[in-house]
Amino acid sequence: MRFALALIVASLACAEPPRVTKVEPPNWWAGHSVNPVRLLVRGSGLRGATVAGELETRNVRANEAGTYLFVDVAIPLDARPGPVKLTVRTRDGGVLIPFEIVAPPAPAGRYQGVTPDDFIYLIMPDRYSDGDPTNNDPPLSRGLFNRSLKRFYHGGDFQGVINRLPYLKNLGVTAIWLTPIYDNANRSDPDKHYDGEPFTDYHGYGAIDFYGVEEHFGDLAKFRELVDTAHGLGMKVVQDQVANHTGPAHPWVDDPPLPNWFHGTAAKHLGNNGQIAAVADPYTPPGSLRAMLDGWFANILPDLNQEEPEVARYLIQNTLWWIGMTGFDAVRQDTLPYVPRTFWRDWMAAIKREHPRLNVIGETLDADPALVAFFQGGRKQADGIDTGIDTLFDFPLYFAIRGVFAGETPMRALASVLAHDHLYPDPSPLVTFVGLHDVDRFMSAKRATLERLKMAFTFVLTTRGIPLIYYGDEIAMQGGSDPDNRRDFPAPSFDSHSELQDHIARLAKLRAANDCLRRGELKNLRVDAKVYAYTRSTRACVATVVLNIGAEPVTIGAISTAPNAAEVRVQRR
């Protein structure tokens, strides 16, 4: 009897009351297309828990370790905004779940989508403009602000972007794309270096909290201010999202909500083989496909298992939460081919149910237009799946642009890529560009010149698609491979009017004023090694564009073009 009593006393002494440390999502809306909403509750002592309170709850289950709890919360249509009382109870006690119902932003002027009428400007917030020095080295940062180290935080933030919106407006920009703003790790592991240097995830692609905002940039309220200010100036906002992976320091890595939350573990996992073609190739070996879909990106970024319904639902709700909480207009989705296409189909369907106009730009970094086209939505592909993805970055055209204007590739390479437009369900919204944050800067190419860069921008701003410019390219910044291509934007350049800046602004203004340059039918006039000439036409106007990389002047019709130069003429009908 004494022994039994001792066991009971010991058991009582070890009992742990439930504890809640995080709830995802922390809030939701009445009348939303997702209802009930699935909460992921993190804490301890959650095994055997029940949840009850002011809203109906069901499907409550905890993981084996008692560190995560899944629960569905139904929100009545007439529910008023405000905190909601929900209590987690076990035999050892109870604790409140912090959760509230919020009022969504008014849809007017939000969730607009980006179209060929837009001109997108890509910003890496940390490297753009420091508008609030007080957030450069927040208390938990532990000295990660250091401009002398290429992979540490350099001080750019949301306030800096807000301050520079008039500059972007004057440049002709109509939409800004920010690299991810998720909270990232506030530490640099002293035992781990990248290319011999200590590093942080200043770029945003190593999330440790999908519902948190990187404190070096500001907070959620400041980001909403950025979106609202941009909208007030007639500019849209594109948010960068990552559904493929987390950062290595995410709490899930050591304590996953479910055993199959990731593909593998930090100690044992596949390395990603980067073979994008394996996803579209009907003859690919199973091992190659699994390494592509299940492998850890760069062999360090934990690969989320979207085939687990709880992971898929978490990611879908997270996207919808960001949209509803901020009112941005489009999503740029990272590493599109590395995620099962069935997930993109379901993810896109959920977005369109709630926000029909908002659209998605997917990243598929490959030079083959047939492979890139495989990932655009609009029709079922050979696997029977229509991803629903609205549009893609036109990497095939990018490689041709670099080869022609910064290399020795014949001019006909541009027309050759465009000749494959029939492969896409809709090529008109493909995003065209001279550079991005993942490639060397144009001006670092051996044969690059300012005149060639001007000509490249002339092409991007007059051909089909949605043109994009990477911050700093408008001032001909140089930069080699990552992180050299992510140098800080020099503050004096915001007040300058260089020849290149003025050239881009004039082209953007011309494009905005003439629908033929935005949506006109494309017809080739001349294609050879040195010259590419074409028209863009609508009922309202006809634009004629002549690009000449040769050493001799060229005359096409009434247009004479000097050597190594471009001409654009618009005739109103």
Secondary structure per residue as TSV (DSSP state, phi and psi in degrees):
chain	resnum	aa	ss	phi	psi
A	1	M	-	360.0	-43.3
A	2	R	H	-61.4	-38.5
A	3	F	H	-63.9	-43.5
A	4	A	H	-63.4	-42.5
A	5	L	H	-62.9	-37.1
A	6	A	H	-64.3	-39.3
A	7	L	H	-64.6	-41.0
A	8	I	H	-63.6	-44.8
A	9	V	H	-61.9	-42.1
A	10	A	H	-64.6	-40.2
A	11	S	H	-63.7	-42.3
A	12	L	H	-65.3	-37.3
A	13	A	H	-66.3	-31.3
A	14	C	H	-88.3	-8.4
A	15	A	-	-60.8	138.9
A	16	E	-	-119.8	119.4
A	17	P	-	-66.3	152.1
A	18	P	-	-63.4	146.1
A	19	R	E	-135.9	137.4
A	20	V	E	-117.3	124.4
A	21	T	E	-111.8	-20.8
A	22	K	E	-159.8	144.9
A	23	V	E	-128.9	129.8
A	24	E	E	-131.0	120.8
A	25	P	S	-74.2	155.2
A	26	P	S	-79.7	-11.3
A	27	N	E	-158.6	167.4
A	28	W	E	-156.8	-177.4
A	29	W	-	-121.2	148.1
A	30	A	T	-76.6	144.4
A	31	G	T	79.0	10.3
A	32	H	-	-79.0	153.5
A	33	S	S	-68.1	-19.9
A	34	V	S	-98.6	107.3
A	35	N	-	-161.0	117.2
A	36	P	S	-73.4	162.8
A	37	V	E	-99.1	137.8
A	38	R	E	-90.4	118.3
A	39	L	E	-92.1	138.8
A	40	L	E	-108.9	110.5
A	41	V	E	-103.0	123.0
A	42	R	E	-102.3	143.0
A	43	G	E	174.4	-138.5
A	44	S	E	-154.0	161.0
A	45	G	S	64.4	32.0
A	46	L	-	-97.8	-2.2
A	47	R	T	-63.3	135.8
A	48	G	T	73.9	14.1
A	49	A	-	-76.1	153.7
A	50	T	E	-118.7	159.8
A	51	V	E	-132.0	131.1
A	52	A	E	-148.2	162.4
A	53	G	E	164.0	-146.0
A	54	E	S	-79.1	-13.4
A	55	L	S	-120.3	155.2
A	56	E	E	-68.9	131.9
A	57	T	E	-125.2	148.3
A	58	R	E	-157.5	174.8
A	59	N	E	54.1	46.4
A	60	V	E	-82.8	127.1
A	61	R	E	-152.9	144.0
A	62	A	E	-109.0	155.8
A	63	N	-	-77.2	170.6
A	64	E	T	-60.6	-35.5
A	65	A	T	-79.1	-10.3
A	66	G	S	72.5	20.8
A	67	T	S	-101.8	-10.7
A	68	Y	E	-139.5	145.6
A	69	L	E	-132.5	130.6
A	70	F	E	-102.5	135.8
A	71	V	E	-152.5	135.7
A	72	D	E	-88.5	133.4
A	73	V	E	-121.7	118.1
A	74	A	E	-88.9	132.3
A	75	I	-	-113.5	115.9
A	76	P	-	-62.4	151.0
A	77	L	T	-60.4	-31.6
A	78	D	T	-95.9	14.3
A	79	A	-	-65.7	135.5
A	80	R	-	-88.5	146.7
A	81	P	S	-60.3	144.4
A	82	G	E	143.7	171.0
A	83	P	E	-62.2	146.6
A	84	V	E	-122.4	134.6
A	85	K	-	-85.8	113.3
A	86	L	E	-129.4	130.8
A	87	T	E	-120.0	129.9
A	88	V	E	-90.5	128.4
A	89	R	E	-129.3	137.3
A	90	T	E	-126.7	179.0
A	91	R	T	-67.0	-11.6
A	92	D	T	-102.4	2.2
A	93	G	E	146.9	-170.7
A	94	G	E	-142.7	158.8
A	95	V	E	-154.7	146.1
A	96	L	E	-78.0	144.6
A	97	I	-	-94.4	119.1
A	98	P	-	-72.4	109.8
A	99	F	E	-151.2	145.6
A	100	E	E	-146.2	159.2
A	101	I	E	-96.2	132.9
A	102	V	-	-121.1	157.1
A	103	A	-	-86.7	129.0
A	104	P	-	-72.1	155.8
A	105	P	-	-63.2	148.9
A	106	A	-	-60.4	134.6
A	107	P	S	-67.9	-20.9
A	108	A	T	-58.4	125.2
A	109	G	T	79.5	6.6
A	110	R	S	-124.6	167.9
A	111	Y	S	54.0	41.6
A	112	Q	-	-82.8	-23.2
A	113	G	-	78.5	158.3
A	114	V	-	-109.8	147.3
A	115	T	-	-138.7	176.0
A	116	P	T	-61.0	-9.6
A	117	D	T	-77.2	-8.8
A	118	D	-	-99.2	163.5
A	119	F	-	-134.1	108.8
A	120	I	E	-92.3	143.0
A	121	Y	E	-122.3	120.3
A	122	L	E	-88.9	125.7
A	123	I	E	-121.7	130.8
A	124	M	-	-96.4	102.7
A	125	P	G	-50.5	-41.6
A	126	D	G	-64.3	-24.0
A	127	R	G	-107.4	8.6
A	128	Y	T	-99.5	-64.5
A	129	S	-	-155.6	129.9
A	130	D	-	-92.7	97.8
A	131	G	S	-94.7	-14.2
A	132	D	-	-141.9	90.4
A	133	P	G	-61.8	-17.5
A	134	T	G	-67.7	-19.8
A	135	N	G	-100.6	10.7
A	136	N	S	-64.4	-37.9
A	137	D	S	-139.6	71.5
A	138	P	-	-61.0	163.2
A	139	P	G	-52.0	-38.8
A	140	L	G	-83.0	-2.9
A	141	S	G	-72.4	-29.3
A	142	R	-	57.0	47.4
A	143	G	S	76.0	27.9
A	144	L	-	-87.3	-1.3
A	145	F	B	-89.6	113.8
A	146	N	-	-161.8	103.1
A	147	R	T	-71.1	-13.3
A	148	S	T	-81.3	-13.9
A	149	L	S	-104.3	125.6
A	150	K	T	-66.2	-24.5
A	151	R	T	-111.3	18.6
A	152	F	S	-101.9	174.3
A	153	Y	B	-71.2	140.7
A	154	H	-	-114.7	-1.1
A	155	G	-	108.2	-10.5
A	156	G	-	-64.0	150.8
A	157	D	-	-157.6	180.0
A	158	F	H	-61.9	-41.3
A	159	Q	H	-61.9	-36.8
A	160	G	H	-62.0	-41.1
A	161	V	H	-65.5	-44.3
A	162	I	H	-56.6	-44.7
A	163	N	H	-62.6	-27.5
A	164	R	H	-99.4	4.4
A	165	L	H	-60.2	-39.2
A	166	P	H	-60.8	-37.0
A	167	Y	H	-60.2	-44.8
A	168	L	H	-67.1	-38.0
A	169	K	H	-59.9	-43.8
A	170	N	H	-67.4	-26.6
A	171	L	H	-75.6	-14.3
A	172	G	T	99.2	7.3
A	173	V	-	-71.0	138.5
A	174	T	-	-117.0	-7.1
A	175	A	E	-152.3	142.9
A	176	I	E	-118.6	137.6
A	177	W	E	-112.1	122.8
A	178	L	E	-103.5	133.1
A	179	T	-	-61.8	165.1
A	180	P	-	-53.3	142.0
A	181	I	-	-109.8	9.4
A	182	Y	E	-56.5	155.3
A	183	D	E	-65.5	130.9
A	184	N	E	-116.6	172.2
A	185	A	-	-62.3	130.4
A	186	N	S	-94.4	51.4
A	187	R	-	-163.6	158.4
A	188	S	-	-123.1	113.6
A	189	D	-	-60.9	119.1
A	190	P	T	-64.1	-17.1
A	191	D	T	-94.4	-2.5
A	192	K	-	-126.5	130.6
A	193	H	-	-130.0	158.9
A	194	Y	B	-119.7	117.8
A	195	D	T	54.3	36.8
A	196	G	T	82.1	3.4
A	197	E	B	-121.1	146.3
A	198	P	-	-64.3	152.7
A	199	F	-	-144.0	158.8
A	200	T	-	-129.8	174.4
A	201	D	-	-100.8	50.8
A	202	Y	T	-54.8	-25.3
A	203	H	T	-77.3	-18.2
A	204	G	S	96.4	-1.6
A	205	Y	-	-92.1	12.9
A	206	G	S	-125.3	61.8
A	207	A	E	-59.9	139.0
A	208	I	E	-113.0	-5.9
A	209	D	E	-157.0	107.9
A	210	F	E	-73.9	-11.1
A	211	Y	E	-109.6	6.1
A	212	G	E	-105.4	157.0
A	213	V	E	-107.8	137.3
A	214	E	-	-61.3	117.6
A	215	E	T	-69.2	-17.8
A	216	H	T	-66.5	-21.4
A	217	F	T	-95.7	-27.0
A	218	G	-	138.9	-149.9
A	219	D	-	-131.1	-177.5
A	220	L	H	-62.6	-38.4
A	221	A	H	-62.9	-39.4
A	222	K	H	-69.4	-36.6
A	223	F	H	-65.9	-40.4
A	224	R	H	-63.3	-36.5
A	225	E	H	-62.5	-40.3
A	226	L	H	-60.5	-47.7
A	227	V	H	-61.7	-45.8
A	228	D	H	-65.8	-38.7
A	229	T	H	-66.4	-42.4
A	230	A	H	-60.5	-46.1
A	231	H	H	-60.8	-37.9
A	232	G	H	-63.4	-25.3
A	233	L	T	-94.5	6.2
A	234	G	T	79.3	24.3
A	235	M	-	-116.1	146.6
A	236	K	E	-97.8	167.1
A	237	V	E	-129.6	131.9
A	238	V	E	-110.5	124.8
A	239	Q	E	-99.0	133.5
A	240	D	E	-84.1	127.6
A	241	Q	E	-125.7	156.3
A	242	V	-	-132.5	111.1
A	243	A	-	-105.3	-7.1
A	244	N	S	-80.8	-36.7
A	245	H	B	-153.0	169.5
A	246	T	-	-112.8	180.0
A	247	G	-	-81.3	158.4
A	248	P	T	-61.2	-23.4
A	249	A	T	-95.7	7.9
A	250	H	-	-61.8	137.9
A	251	P	H	-54.7	-27.0
A	252	W	H	-62.7	-27.6
A	253	V	H	-61.4	-42.3
A	254	D	H	-89.9	-20.0
A	255	D	S	-143.3	77.3
A	256	P	-	-70.7	145.3
A	257	P	S	-59.2	-34.1
A	258	L	S	-136.3	154.4
A	259	P	T	-58.6	-30.0
A	260	N	T	-104.6	25.3
A	261	W	S	-62.4	-37.7
A	262	F	B	-112.3	163.3
A	263	H	S	-84.8	102.3
A	264	G	S	83.5	-170.4
A	265	T	-	-130.6	173.0
A	266	A	S	-59.9	-32.6
A	267	A	S	-82.9	-26.9
A	268	K	S	-145.4	107.3
A	269	H	-	-157.7	164.3
A	270	L	-	-78.9	145.3
A	271	G	B	-87.9	141.5
A	272	N	-	-71.6	133.8
A	273	N	-	-90.0	-7.1
A	274	G	-	65.6	15.7
A	275	Q	-	-87.7	80.3
A	276	I	T	-57.0	-37.2
A	277	A	H	-60.2	-23.7
A	278	A	H	-60.6	-27.8
A	279	V	H	-71.7	-32.7
A	280	A	H	-98.1	-16.8
A	281	D	-	-78.8	115.7
A	282	P	T	-68.9	-12.2
A	283	Y	T	-108.3	9.1
A	284	T	-	-67.1	141.5
A	285	P	-	-62.5	142.0
A	286	P	H	-54.2	-36.9
A	287	G	H	-63.6	-36.5
A	288	S	H	-67.8	-40.2
A	289	L	H	-66.4	-42.3
A	290	R	H	-66.2	-38.2
A	291	A	H	-65.0	-33.5
A	292	M	H	-70.7	-45.7
A	293	L	H	-85.1	-31.1
A	294	D	H	-106.6	-14.1
A	295	G	S	-70.3	150.9
A	296	W	B	-79.8	123.4
A	297	F	B	-59.2	131.5
A	298	A	T	57.7	14.7
A	299	N	T	65.5	12.1
A	300	I	T	-131.6	-17.7
A	301	L	B	-94.8	114.4
A	302	P	-	-57.0	127.1
A	303	D	B	-89.7	116.3
A	304	L	B	-71.0	144.5
A	305	N	-	-98.0	87.9
A	306	Q	T	-69.8	-10.0
A	307	E	T	-79.0	-12.7
A	308	E	S	-81.0	119.9
A	309	P	H	-54.8	-34.4
A	310	E	H	-67.8	-38.3
A	311	V	H	-65.7	-46.6
A	312	A	H	-59.3	-44.9
A	313	R	H	-66.9	-38.9
A	314	Y	H	-57.7	-48.2
A	315	L	H	-67.8	-39.4
A	316	I	H	-63.4	-46.9
A	317	Q	H	-63.2	-36.6
A	318	N	H	-62.8	-44.4
A	319	T	H	-59.2	-47.0
A	320	L	H	-65.8	-33.5
A	321	W	H	-64.1	-47.0
A	322	W	H	-62.0	-41.4
A	323	I	H	-62.6	-50.4
A	324	G	H	-66.7	-33.9
A	325	M	H	-79.5	-20.0
A	326	T	H	-122.1	-28.0
A	327	G	-	78.8	22.2
A	328	F	-	-71.2	178.2
A	329	D	S	-110.3	-24.4
A	330	A	E	-155.1	162.5
A	331	V	E	-117.8	133.2
A	332	R	E	-99.8	120.9
A	333	Q	E	-103.9	123.6
A	334	D	S	-74.8	152.8
A	335	T	S	43.5	52.2
A	336	L	G	-56.1	-46.3
A	337	P	G	-71.9	-8.0
A	338	Y	G	-87.2	1.7
A	339	V	S	-120.7	141.1
A	340	P	-	-53.6	136.9
A	341	R	H	-66.8	-24.9
A	342	T	H	-63.0	-34.5
A	343	F	H	-65.9	-45.0
A	344	W	H	-60.8	-38.2
A	345	R	H	-58.0	-48.3
A	346	D	H	-71.5	-37.8
A	347	W	H	-63.4	-46.9
A	348	M	H	-64.7	-39.8
A	349	A	H	-60.9	-40.6
A	350	A	H	-65.6	-40.2
A	351	I	H	-63.0	-48.5
A	352	K	H	-67.8	-30.1
A	353	R	H	-61.3	-39.4
A	354	E	H	-91.9	-35.6
A	355	H	-	-137.0	81.1
A	356	P	S	-60.1	-31.4
A	357	R	S	-85.0	-28.6
A	358	L	-	-61.4	137.6
A	359	N	E	-128.2	172.4
A	360	V	E	-126.5	135.7
A	361	I	E	-110.2	119.4
A	362	G	E	-98.8	145.7
A	363	E	-	-96.9	116.5
A	364	T	-	-131.8	96.3
A	365	L	-	-84.9	91.7
A	366	D	-	-156.1	152.2
A	367	A	S	-88.6	-6.9
A	368	D	-	-91.0	112.5
A	369	P	H	-62.6	-29.7
A	370	A	H	-64.9	-37.9
A	371	L	H	-73.7	-43.0
A	372	V	H	-62.6	-43.4
A	373	A	H	-61.5	-27.3
A	374	F	T	-59.2	-24.2
A	375	F	T	-99.6	-4.1
A	376	Q	-	-81.8	139.4
A	377	G	S	-76.1	172.0
A	378	G	S	121.8	-17.4
A	379	R	S	-161.5	155.9
A	380	K	-	-73.9	139.0
A	381	Q	-	-94.8	-170.9
A	382	A	T	-60.8	-24.2
A	383	D	T	-84.0	2.5
A	384	G	S	80.9	9.8
A	385	I	-	-114.3	132.8
A	386	D	-	-104.8	111.5
A	387	T	-	-65.9	-26.9
A	388	G	-	79.6	-4.6
A	389	I	-	-62.0	126.3
A	390	D	-	-66.0	-48.9
A	391	T	E	-155.4	176.6
A	392	L	E	-141.2	161.5
A	393	F	B	-75.3	134.8
A	394	D	-	-87.1	73.2
A	395	F	H	-64.8	-36.1
A	396	P	H	-56.8	-42.2
A	397	L	H	-70.5	-34.5
A	398	Y	H	-58.1	-47.1
A	399	F	H	-63.4	-35.5
A	400	A	H	-68.2	-41.6
A	401	I	H	-58.6	-46.2
A	402	R	H	-64.0	-42.3
A	403	G	H	-65.3	-38.8
A	404	V	H	-76.4	-51.3
A	405	F	H	-91.0	-19.9
A	406	A	S	-122.7	15.4
A	407	G	S	-146.1	-145.1
A	408	E	S	-123.5	15.9
A	409	T	-	-71.0	136.9
A	410	P	-	-60.8	149.5
A	411	M	T	-57.6	-29.4
A	412	R	H	-62.6	-12.9
A	413	A	H	-62.2	-32.0
A	414	L	H	-64.0	-49.6
A	415	A	H	-65.0	-32.6
A	416	S	H	-64.0	-41.5
A	417	V	H	-66.5	-45.3
A	418	L	H	-63.0	-26.1
A	419	A	T	-65.5	-14.7
A	420	H	T	-93.5	10.1
A	421	D	G	-61.0	-22.2
A	422	H	G	-64.8	-14.7
A	423	L	G	-75.3	-22.2
A	424	Y	S	-90.4	143.0
A	425	P	S	-57.3	-35.0
A	426	D	-	-157.0	104.8
A	427	P	-	-80.0	-13.3
A	428	S	T	-61.5	-33.0
A	429	P	T	-96.6	11.6
A	430	L	-	-59.0	141.2
A	431	V	E	-91.4	120.3
A	432	T	E	-104.4	148.1
A	433	F	E	-162.1	159.9
A	434	V	S	-96.2	-28.6
A	435	G	-	-161.2	162.1
A	436	L	-	-144.6	177.9
A	437	H	T	-74.3	-9.4
A	438	D	T	-103.0	4.6
A	439	V	S	-132.4	161.2
A	440	D	-	-60.8	148.5
A	441	R	-	-64.9	146.2
A	442	F	G	-54.6	-45.9
A	443	M	G	-73.3	-3.3
A	444	S	G	-91.8	-5.4
A	445	A	S	-70.2	146.4
A	446	K	T	-59.5	-37.0
A	447	R	T	-101.7	11.1
A	448	A	-	-72.8	142.0
A	449	T	-	-137.7	164.1
A	450	L	H	-62.8	-40.0
A	451	E	H	-63.7	-39.4
A	452	R	H	-67.8	-36.9
A	453	L	H	-66.1	-41.2
A	454	K	H	-59.0	-41.9
A	455	M	H	-67.3	-37.7
A	456	A	H	-61.8	-42.0
A	457	F	H	-68.9	-33.4
A	458	T	H	-60.0	-42.9
A	459	F	H	-65.2	-49.3
A	460	V	H	-60.7	-36.8
A	461	L	T	-86.6	0.5
A	462	T	T	-124.9	-11.3
A	463	T	S	-88.0	179.2
A	464	R	S	-69.8	156.4
A	465	G	S	113.2	-174.3
A	466	I	E	-107.4	112.6
A	467	P	E	-73.8	147.4
A	468	L	E	-136.5	145.7
A	469	I	E	-128.9	136.6
A	470	Y	E	-87.6	133.2
A	471	Y	T	-48.7	136.0
A	472	G	T	93.1	-23.1
A	473	D	G	-68.4	-23.4
A	474	E	G	-73.5	-10.9
A	475	I	G	-117.0	17.1
A	476	A	T	59.9	40.5
A	477	M	-	-61.7	147.3
A	478	Q	-	-100.3	165.6
A	479	G	-	165.9	128.3
A	480	G	-	-84.0	-140.7
A	481	S	S	-71.6	160.6
A	482	D	T	-47.3	128.0
A	483	P	T	-99.5	8.0
A	484	D	G	-63.1	-27.5
A	485	N	G	-78.3	3.9
A	486	R	G	-121.5	39.6
A	487	R	-	-65.3	160.0
A	488	D	-	-67.8	137.2
A	489	F	-	-69.2	126.1
A	490	P	-	-69.9	121.8
A	491	A	G	-54.8	-39.4
A	492	P	G	-59.6	-23.8
A	493	S	G	-69.8	-17.6
A	494	F	G	-66.5	-24.5
A	495	D	G	-105.0	6.0
A	496	S	-	-94.3	166.7
A	497	H	-	-136.5	73.5
A	498	S	-	-73.6	166.4
A	499	E	H	-57.8	-41.0
A	500	L	H	-70.3	-43.9
A	501	Q	H	-57.8	-45.8
A	502	D	H	-64.6	-37.3
A	503	H	H	-61.9	-46.3
A	504	I	H	-65.5	-42.4
A	505	A	H	-62.6	-40.1
A	506	R	H	-65.2	-42.9
A	507	L	H	-63.6	-42.5
A	508	A	H	-63.2	-40.0
A	509	K	H	-66.2	-41.9
A	510	L	H	-63.5	-41.9
A	511	R	H	-62.9	-44.5
A	512	A	H	-64.3	-30.7
A	513	A	H	-85.8	-11.5
A	514	N	-	-133.5	112.5
A	515	D	H	-65.4	-21.3
A	516	C	H	-65.8	-28.4
A	517	L	H	-80.7	-14.5
A	518	R	H	-101.1	-40.9
A	519	R	H	-132.8	9.1
A	520	G	-	-70.7	152.7
A	521	E	E	-65.6	134.8
A	522	L	E	-95.4	128.4
A	523	K	E	-135.4	131.8
A	524	N	E	-80.1	138.9
A	525	L	E	-104.5	-40.6
A	526	R	E	-152.9	133.5
A	527	V	E	-137.0	115.8
A	528	D	S	-150.3	-165.9
A	529	A	S	-66.9	-29.7
A	530	K	S	-113.9	-19.3
A	531	V	E	-129.3	136.6
A	532	Y	E	-131.6	119.4
A	533	A	E	-126.7	140.5
A	534	Y	E	-155.5	166.2
A	535	T	E	-120.1	152.8
A	536	R	E	-124.3	123.8
A	537	S	E	-135.0	142.8
A	538	T	-	-134.2	-177.2
A	539	R	S	-65.3	-25.3
A	540	A	S	-86.0	-30.8
A	541	C	E	-162.0	165.9
A	542	V	E	-130.4	126.4
A	543	A	E	-107.7	132.7
A	544	T	E	-113.2	129.2
A	545	V	E	-123.4	129.8
A	546	V	E	-125.3	121.9
A	547	L	E	-113.2	124.4
A	548	N	E	-128.7	109.4
A	549	I	-	-99.8	9.2
A	550	G	S	-84.4	175.0
A	551	A	S	-92.7	-1.4
A	552	E	S	-118.6	148.8
A	553	P	-	-65.8	156.4
A	554	V	E	-131.4	138.1
A	555	T	E	-122.2	124.8
A	556	I	E	-128.3	112.2
A	557	G	T	62.3	-124.6
A	558	A	T	-94.2	5.5
A	559	I	E	-105.4	123.7
A	560	S	E	-108.7	129.9
A	561	T	E	-119.8	129.5
A	562	A	-	-70.2	164.1
A	563	P	T	-59.1	142.1
A	564	N	T	53.0	48.9
A	565	A	E	-150.0	171.9
A	566	A	E	-134.3	151.9
A	567	E	E	-132.7	140.1
A	568	V	E	-129.4	123.7
A	569	R	E	-124.8	136.0
A	570	V	E	-119.6	129.5
A	571	Q	E	-117.9	122.3
A	572	R	E	-77.4	141.5
A	573	R	-	-83.0	360.0
